[in-house]
Amino acid sequence: MTGPNGASEEDWGVNYRALNDLFSISQNRRDSFLYEIQPNGLAVPDASMHPVTSTSDVLELIGVGLKNRAVGATAMNERSSRSHSVVSIHVRGKDLLFGAALHGNLHLVDLAGSERVDRSEATGDRLKEAQHINKSLSALGDVIFSLAQKNSHVPYRNSKLTQLLQSSLGGQAKTLMFVQLNPDVSSYSETNKHSEVCREGLWS
């Protein structure tokens, strides 16, 4: 999404692209997506960009995306998210005094929750989805840990998710994280694991 000035895809680069184009996926379902790594980020074919002029425009597009988001039933959740959701809002402006171009990006990310397949009883496609979700969340945790430890190498390339979110993690980016935890004693191991990631994130 972009502000009223608009721009071509070449002007914007690839940061506007998302892992899964929720605005068109219902019309064009696919079993897999082809990925391409470019010098300035992760390119995903068929991702789309939509001009917006107001907050209501943004909320309307988010609503469309949520309706198309992949969900499925497991033993733990009747409507379990089976995909991550990423909405990137690009704002462009101009300094009226000096004429300099101003720009900023806001990435709104709703991550699918990790799950223990022995508890969710996921099988078939649900099992494959769970494995991909858990792998990408683990990679995100590794990135946060590396940033917190000030490591010279940060493993962004270990996952398509962390490649996509690289500009939102580290550097001059500001990241705000909300984590939903299950207080039930049966979920202690998952709760403790995610609490550790949160603690690391505070210092990254």
C-alpha positions as CSV (number, residue, x, y, z in Angstrom):
1,M,0.0,0.0,0.0
2,T,1.1,3.5,-0.6
3,G,0.1,7.1,-0.1
4,P,-1.7,9.3,-2.7
5,N,1.4,10.2,-4.7
6,G,1.7,6.6,-6.0
7,A,4.8,5.1,-7.6
8,S,5.8,2.3,-10.0
9,E,7.0,-1.0,-8.8
10,E,10.5,-0.1,-10.0
11,D,10.4,3.0,-7.8
12,W,9.5,1.1,-4.7
13,G,11.8,-1.9,-5.1
14,V,10.6,-5.2,-3.6
15,N,9.8,-4.2,0.0
16,Y,6.1,-3.9,-0.8
17,R,5.9,-7.6,-1.6
18,A,4.5,-10.0,0.9
19,L,4.9,-13.8,1.3
20,N,1.3,-14.4,0.4
21,D,-0.8,-11.9,-1.6
22,L,-3.9,-12.1,0.5
23,F,-5.7,-9.7,-1.9
24,S,-5.8,-12.1,-4.8
25,I,-5.1,-15.5,-3.4
26,S,-8.8,-16.4,-3.3
27,Q,-9.0,-16.0,-7.0
28,N,-5.6,-17.7,-7.7
29,R,-4.9,-20.5,-5.2
30,R,-1.5,-22.0,-5.5
31,D,0.3,-24.9,-3.7
32,S,3.6,-23.1,-3.7
33,F,5.3,-19.8,-4.4
34,L,8.5,-19.2,-6.3
35,Y,11.0,-17.0,-4.4
36,E,13.7,-14.8,-5.8
37,I,16.4,-13.0,-3.8
38,Q,17.4,-9.6,-5.1
39,P,20.1,-7.3,-3.7
40,N,17.5,-5.1,-2.0
41,G,15.3,-7.8,-0.6
42,L,12.9,-10.7,-1.1
43,A,10.8,-10.7,-4.3
44,V,7.6,-12.8,-4.4
45,P,5.7,-13.0,-7.7
46,D,2.1,-11.8,-7.9
47,A,2.2,-9.7,-4.7
48,S,0.2,-6.6,-5.2
49,M,0.3,-2.9,-4.2
50,H,-2.7,-0.8,-3.5
51,P,-2.9,3.1,-3.3
52,V,-4.6,4.4,-0.2
53,T,-5.6,7.9,0.9
54,S,-7.1,7.3,4.3
55,T,-7.0,5.1,7.4
56,S,-10.4,3.5,6.3
57,D,-8.7,2.5,3.0
58,V,-6.0,0.7,4.9
59,L,-8.5,-1.1,7.2
60,E,-10.6,-2.2,4.3
61,L,-7.6,-3.8,2.6
62,I,-6.6,-5.5,5.9
63,G,-10.2,-6.8,6.1
64,V,-9.9,-8.3,2.6
65,G,-6.6,-10.0,3.5
66,L,-8.0,-11.4,6.8
67,K,-10.9,-13.0,4.9
68,N,-8.5,-14.7,2.5
69,R,-6.1,-15.9,5.2
70,A,-5.5,-19.6,5.5
71,V,-7.1,-21.1,8.6
72,G,-7.8,-24.7,9.6
73,A,-9.1,-26.7,12.5
74,T,-6.8,-28.6,14.9
75,A,-7.4,-30.3,18.2
76,M,-6.3,-27.1,19.9
77,N,-8.1,-24.5,17.9
78,E,-11.1,-24.6,15.6
79,R,-9.8,-21.7,13.5
80,S,-6.0,-22.0,13.7
81,S,-4.0,-19.6,11.5
82,R,-2.1,-21.6,9.0
83,S,-0.1,-18.7,7.6
84,H,1.7,-15.6,8.7
85,S,0.1,-12.3,7.7
86,V,2.2,-9.3,6.6
87,V,0.8,-5.9,5.6
88,S,3.4,-3.2,4.6
89,I,2.3,0.4,4.6
90,H,4.6,2.8,2.7
91,V,4.3,6.5,3.4
92,R,5.9,9.1,1.1
93,G,6.0,12.8,1.6
94,K,7.9,16.0,0.9
95,D,9.5,18.6,3.2
96,L,7.7,21.8,2.3
97,L,10.6,24.0,3.5
98,F,13.6,22.2,1.9
99,G,11.8,20.1,-0.8
100,A,13.5,16.9,0.4
101,A,11.6,13.6,-0.1
102,L,10.5,11.8,3.0
103,H,9.6,8.2,3.4
104,G,8.8,5.6,6.0
105,N,7.5,2.0,6.1
106,L,5.2,0.4,8.7
107,H,5.0,-3.4,8.6
108,L,2.1,-5.0,10.5
109,V,2.8,-8.6,11.1
110,D,0.5,-11.3,12.6
111,L,2.5,-14.4,13.0
112,A,0.8,-17.8,13.1
113,G,1.3,-19.4,16.5
114,S,3.8,-22.3,17.0
115,E,2.3,-25.6,17.9
116,R,3.3,-29.0,19.2
117,V,1.9,-31.4,16.7
118,D,1.4,-34.1,19.3
119,R,-1.1,-31.8,21.0
120,S,-2.7,-30.3,17.9
121,E,-3.0,-33.8,16.4
122,A,-2.2,-32.2,13.0
123,T,-1.9,-34.6,10.1
124,G,-1.5,-34.3,6.3
125,D,-1.6,-30.7,5.1
126,R,-2.1,-29.4,8.6
127,L,1.1,-31.2,9.7
128,K,3.1,-29.7,6.8
129,E,1.7,-26.3,7.7
130,A,2.7,-26.7,11.3
131,Q,6.2,-27.8,10.4
132,H,6.7,-24.7,8.1
133,I,5.2,-22.4,10.7
134,N,7.4,-23.7,13.5
135,K,10.5,-23.6,11.3
136,S,10.0,-20.0,10.4
137,L,9.3,-18.9,14.0
138,S,12.4,-20.7,15.1
139,A,14.4,-18.8,12.5
140,L,12.9,-15.5,13.7
141,G,13.9,-16.4,17.3
142,D,17.5,-17.1,16.0
143,V,17.5,-13.6,14.4
144,I,16.3,-11.9,17.5
145,F,18.9,-13.8,19.6
146,S,21.7,-12.8,17.2
147,L,20.7,-9.2,17.3
148,A,20.5,-9.2,21.1
149,Q,24.0,-10.7,21.3
150,K,25.3,-8.1,18.8
151,N,26.6,-10.9,16.6
152,S,28.5,-9.9,13.4
153,H,26.3,-12.4,11.4
154,V,22.6,-12.4,11.7
155,P,20.9,-15.4,10.0
156,Y,18.2,-13.5,8.0
157,R,18.5,-15.9,5.1
158,N,17.5,-19.0,7.1
159,S,13.8,-18.3,6.4
160,K,11.7,-16.5,3.9
161,L,9.9,-14.8,6.8
162,T,13.1,-13.3,8.3
163,Q,14.2,-12.2,4.8
164,L,11.0,-10.4,4.3
165,L,11.1,-8.7,7.8
166,Q,14.8,-7.9,7.7
167,S,14.2,-4.2,7.2
168,S,12.0,-4.2,10.4
169,L,14.6,-5.9,12.6
170,G,17.8,-4.3,13.7
171,G,19.5,-1.2,12.2
172,Q,17.4,1.9,12.6
173,A,14.1,0.1,12.7
174,K,11.8,0.2,15.7
175,T,10.0,-3.0,16.6
176,L,7.0,-3.4,18.9
177,M,6.2,-7.0,19.8
178,F,2.9,-8.4,21.3
179,V,2.9,-12.1,22.3
180,Q,-0.1,-14.1,23.2
181,L,0.7,-16.7,25.9
182,N,-1.5,-19.5,27.2
183,P,-1.5,-19.5,31.0
184,D,-2.6,-23.2,31.2
185,V,0.0,-25.4,32.8
186,S,-0.2,-27.8,29.9
187,S,1.3,-25.1,27.7
188,Y,4.2,-24.3,30.0
189,S,7.0,-25.3,27.7
190,E,5.7,-23.2,24.8
191,T,5.0,-20.3,27.1
192,N,8.5,-20.4,28.6
193,K,10.1,-20.6,25.1
194,H,8.2,-17.6,23.8
195,S,8.9,-15.6,27.0
196,E,12.6,-16.2,26.4
197,V,12.3,-14.8,22.8
198,C,10.5,-11.8,24.2
199,R,13.2,-11.2,26.8
200,E,15.9,-11.4,24.1
201,G,13.9,-9.0,21.9
202,L,13.9,-6.4,24.6
203,W,17.6,-6.0,24.2
204,S,18.0,-6.3,20.5
